[in-house]
C-alpha cells in the first residue's frame, strides 16, 4: 500500500490543508496545457525539440523529452521550487488519491496490463536488474544462467549477486548469427542450456548488439512446460518497452526490468520493475524504501515487517528528482493516446524500410533479422572494409546520427523511431550506400 503522510512522517494534516487547499494535483493541472493532437506522425514528431540539422537515428539511447513530458516536468519543478517541503511531503505521503508515485504506478500498470501494486519505480534498467538479482534468495550451489548476448549491466548484476551469495553464473549462446535465428532454434538453445543447478534465467528482450527481438512469450511457455525444478525468468525489456505491441504482464516472465527514458520517452532517470505479488514476496530488499508503510512501522516498533515483501518495499528510497519521477505518468499517457499497436506498427514499418534499403547495398551485412517477429526498432549492420566507429563518424559528417553497439564485437546501428519519417530513413540509407561505395 502507498505510504500515507500520517503513517510515515506524522506530519500535521491541518497544516497542509491550510497551505495547499486546492491539492497538489489540482495545482499542477492548472499549469499544464491540454494534450496535443497526436493523430498523425508529423504532429508526434513536432513534440520533440530535436535539432533539425540532423537525422536522429539513436533516440533509443536516451530520449528527447516530448512536449507533454517536458510540460509535466516543468509544472512539478515550479511547484517544488515554490514550496519544496509541502509539495514533496504532500506528493509522497498524502492519501491514495493524492499520492503521486501511485499515480505513476497506475499509469504504468495500465500500459503493462498489470496492477499498480505490481510496479516498482526505479531510476533505470541497471538499477532494476540489480535490485532483482541482489534480492533473489540465491544459495551456494545455485546457478544463474544468462546468454553471451546480454548487456554489461545484465551480466554484472548477475556476477555481483552470485559472488555475494556463493552461487554461480553461466553464459550460453542462443545463436551464431542473429540474422538467421528462428523461434524454434532459440527455444531449443535455451532449453539445452538449462542445467540441474539452474534456478534463474536472464534474457534480453531486444538485443542492443544485434537488434534481434527474442520471442519471450514463446520462450517463457517452453520454460514452464519443461520438466525439472522451476526456473525464474528475469527479462531486460528496455528496448522492447515502447516499441513493441505486447502486454508485458502476460508475457510469462517473472521479473521485467526496463528504463522508461528510451522508447517510452519518459523523463531521464526513470525506470520500472514489474513482477507479480508472489514473485515480489520472494525477494529481499537491499535499499530502504520511502514507499512502504509496513516497513516504516516495523522500524518504529523495532520488529520485522509483518506483511510479505512487495513492489513498494523494493523501490529505492531517499529523495529523488521528483519532477522527473512524477512526470513519468505523462509519457505513459502520451503512449496511451498514440496507441500501443499504432506505435509498434509505425516503428515496424520504418525499420522494415531501413532493413530492406540496407540489405540492397552490396558490401553491407545485416545482423538484425529481416522478420518483424524477431526484431523491433534497432538495425545492426557492418560494411566491408569500414570499422563501425569510422562508419558512424562518416555518417555524422553527413548529419546522420547513428551509433555503435557497446560490445566486444561491435556493429553500426540505425534505429528508426517515431521521431523519424520514411523520407529520413531513405536519406540515412542513401548516406550508408554512398559511404560503402
N, C-alpha and C positions, 0 to 999 in steps of 0.2 A: 504494500500500500504506500501511497506517497506520504512523505513526512509532512506533518502539519506544523505550523508555526508554534502552536502551544505545546505540542508534544515534543518538539525538538529543541527550540531555544527559549520557550516560555516567554516570548515577547508579549507585551500587553496589547490585547486586541483593540482596546478603545483608542490607543494612540494611533495605530494605523488607520482605523476607521475615521478618525478625526482629520488626519493629514492627507489621506488619499480616499476621499469619499466616493469617487467615481470608480475606483478599482483600476488595477494595472492594465488589464486587457482593454477596458473601455478607453483609457488614456492613450494606449498605443493605437487602437483602431482609428482614433480621431486624427492621427498623424499620417497614416499610411494611405496612399492613393488607391483607388479602385483597381482591381486586377485588369491587366491589359488584354486586348483581343489577341488570342493565340491561335486563331482558326486557320492561319496559313503560315508556311515556313518562313516567309520573308518577315512576318511580324515576330516570329520567335527569334530569328537571328538579330532583329533590331533591339532585343532586350539586352544584348551584350555590348559592353563598351570596349570592344576589341579594336586594336589598331588596324584601320582599313588598308594600310600599306602592305600588309602581309596576308598570306593564306595560312590560316591556323589549323594545322593538322596534328597538333599534340595537346589538344584540350583535355584529353584523358589524364594528363599528368597532374594538373590542378586547375580547377575551373575558374574562369572569369565569373564574378558574381552577376547574374542576370538582374534586371531592374527590380522585379518583385522581391528578390532576396536582399539586394542592396538597400531597398527601402525599409525592409524589416530590420536589418542590422542597424541602419541609421536611426530608426524610430526607437529601438531599445537603447541604443547608445545615448541618445538625447535624454531619455527618461532617467537612465542610470546616472548620467553626468549631473542632472538637476538635483537628484536626491538618491545618492548611492545606497544608503542604509535601507530606507523604506522600500525602494523598488526591488532590490535584491532580496531583502527579507520577505517581502510580500510574494515575490515571484517564486521563491523556493519553498516557503514554509506556510503558505496560505491553505485554504480549503482546496479540495479537489477541483472545484470549478475555476479557481484562480491559479492553481499550481502549473507553472509554465513548463517544467520538464515533462509533466504528464501530458500537456497539450502536444508537445513534440512527440512523445511516445505514441500517442493516439494517432497522429498523422502518419507516422512511420508504419505503425501496425496496420492501418487501413491499406497502405500500399503493399505490404508484405502478405496480406491475408492472415494476419495474426491478431493477438490481443495486446493491449498496451502493456500489461504486466509481464509480457514475454520479451520486451525490448529493453536492452541495456544501452545507455548512452555512453559513448567513448569519444576519444579525440581523433582516432584514425584506425586503419586496418591493423597496423602493427600493435597498437595498444590492445585491441580486441583479441588478436591471436595470443598475445602474451597473457592476458587475463584468463583465457580459456585453458591454455596448456599449463600455466602455473597453478590453476585452480583444480585441475584433474587429480584425483587421488591415486596417482601412479605409485606402484610398489616396485621394489627391486625385482628384476626378472621380467617385468612388463616391457613390451615393445611398442613404440610409436612408429608406424610405417608412413612414409610420405613418398613423393616422387622426385626424381632428379630434375624435374622441370620447374619446381616451385621457386618462388622469390626468396631472396635473402631473409626477409622478415619472417617468413613462414619457417624456413629451415632453422633460423637462430632461435625463434620462440620454442621450437621443439627441443633443440640441443640444450638450451639453458634449463628447461623444465626437466628433461630426462637426466641430466647430470646431477641436478639437485635431488632428484628422487631416487637415484641409483637405478633408473630404468635405462633402456637402450633406444637408439634411433637407427632406422634403416631406410635407405632410399632405393627405389626401383624405377626403371624407365617404363613409361606406358606406351611408347612408340619410338621408332628410329627416325621417322620423318613425319612431322605433324601434318604435312600437306596430303599425305596418303592414308592417314589414320581412318579407321572406321569404328562405329559404335561397338560392334561385336569384338573387335580386336582390343579396344580399350578396356572393355569389361573383362575379357579373358586375361589380359596382363594384370589387371588389378587383383583378380581372384587368385591367380597363380602366385602373386607376391605375398599374399597373406600367410603368415606362419602360425605355429601353435602358440606363440607368445604375444602375437599381435593383439593389442587391446584398443588401439586408436589408429584411425587412418586419416591423414591430412591430404586434401585435394584442393586444387585451384580451379575455379570455375572457368575463367577466361585467362589464358596464359599471356602475360605481357611480353614473353620472349618470342613466341611464335604466332600468337593470335588465335590459337585453337580454343574452342569452347567445349569443355567436357560435357557429355550428356549426363549431368549429375543425377537427374531423376531416374534414368535407367540404371546407372551405376549403383545408386543407393538401393534400388529394388533388388538388384543382383546380390548386393552385400547382405541384405536382410534374408534373402532366400537361401543362402549357403548354410551348410551345417557347421557346427563348431561353436566355440564361445562367441558371444556378441562382440561386435567391434563398433566403437563410436566413430561417427564421421564428422570431421571438422572441415568446413569449407571456407576458403578465402574467396569471397564473392565480389571483390571490389570492382572488377571490370565487367561484371555481368549486371550488377545492380544499376538500373537506369538505362541500360542499352538493350535489354532482352525482355520479352514478354513472358514472364514466368512468375508464378506465385510461390515465393520463397518458403513460406511456412508449410507448404505441401510437397516440397521437392524431395524430402526424405533424409535430409542431413540432420544431425543432432545439434550442431552449432554452426551458425552462419555469421561470419565476420566481414565487415566492409566499412571503408571510409565512405562518407557521403559527399565529399568535396571534389569528386571527379565527375562521373557521368550523371549524378543526381543534381549537380550544380548547387549543392548546399554550401554554406559558409566554410571557409578554410578552417581546418582544425576540428572537424566534426566526423563522427562515425557511430557505428552501432554493432551490437551483437544480438542475434536472435536465437532463442532456444525455448523449448517447452518447459513448463514448470518442473517436470520430473528431471529434466537434464540440468536445469539451474540448481536443483537440490543436490546434484552430485558434486558440484564444485565448491571449492573453498576460496573465499575472498582473499585478496592479497593487499588491497588498499582500503582504508576506512572509507565508508560511504557517507554522503550527506543526504541520501535519498531513501533510507530505510529506517522507519521509526523504531521497529523492534530492536535493531542493532543499538540504537541510541539509548533506549530504555534499559536494555541489558547492561550497557555500560554504567548507567546511573545506579543500577541495582547491584553492580559487580557480579553479574551472572552471565551465563551463555544465552544467546538468543533462543527464545522458546520455539520460534517458527523455523521452517526449513529455509535454506538459502534461496535467494530469488534474484531476479534481474536487477532490481534496485540496489540490493546489497552488493552486487558486483560492480556497479557503476562507480568509477573513481570519484572520491570526494575531494575536498579542497575547493577553493574558489577558481572559477574558470572565466574565459572570455564569454560572459553570459549573452552579450548581444549576438554573438555568433551561434552559440548553442541553441538559444531560443528561436533564432531566425531560421533554423533548420526546417521548421514546420512550413515556412513559406516555400522552400524548394520542393517539398513533397506535395504541397498544394498545387504548385505550378505543374508538376508532372501529372497530377490527377486531372488538371484542367486540359492538358495536352492529350492525355490518354496513353496508357502504357502500351497498348497494342499499336497505336498510331506512331508513337515514338520509335518502337522497335522496328516497325516496317520501314520507316524513313531511314534509320541507320542501316538496316539491311540493304536497302536499295542503293544507298550511296557507296557502301562497301562492296557490293557486287559489281557496281560500275568501276570502282577502283581496281578490284582484282582482275576483272576482265581486261581493262586497259593495260595493266602492268604485265599480265600473262602474255600479251601480244608482243612484248619487247624481247628481241632475240637473246640478248645477253643477260636477261634477268631471270632469277629463280624465285618463285613464291614459296614461302614456308607456311603460309596460312591456308587451311583447307578452302577449296572453292565452294563447298557445300555450306549454305547458310545454317544448316542444322548443327554444324561443328565449328562455327565461327561467330563473331559478334562485330565489334567496332574497330578492331585492330588488324592491320595488314602488314605482315613482316616479310621482308624480301632482301635479296642481295644482288648486286650487279657484278659480273665477272670483271676482275681487274681493278675494282674500286673498293677500298675498305669502307665499311659502314660509316665511321665518323667523317671520312672525307666526302662521302656521298651526301650526308646530311649537311655538311659545310657548303657544298656546292649548291644544294637546294636553297639554303638560306641566302646565298648570294643572288638567287632568283626570287627572293622574298617568299619562299615556301618554307614554313616552319615544320620540319619533320623531327624525328628523334631516333636514338639508337636504344636497343634493349640493354639494360644494365646486367648482363650475364657474362660468364666466361666466354661463351660463344655468342657474339652479338650480331644483330641484324638491324637494318634500317627499318623504320616504321612510319607509315601514314595511318592516321586514324580519323576517317571521315565521320563527322558527328553533326548534331543539329545546328552548329554554327557555320556549317558549310553548305554549299549549293552544288548541284550537278555540274555547273559551269566551272566552279572552283576545283572540283575533282578532276575534270578534264584538263585544266591548266596544270595541276600538280603532276598528273600522269605524263603530260607533254614535257614538263621540265625533266622528269626522270628519263624519258626517252631521249631527249637531247643530250643529257649528261652521259648516257650509256653509249652513244654513237662513237 
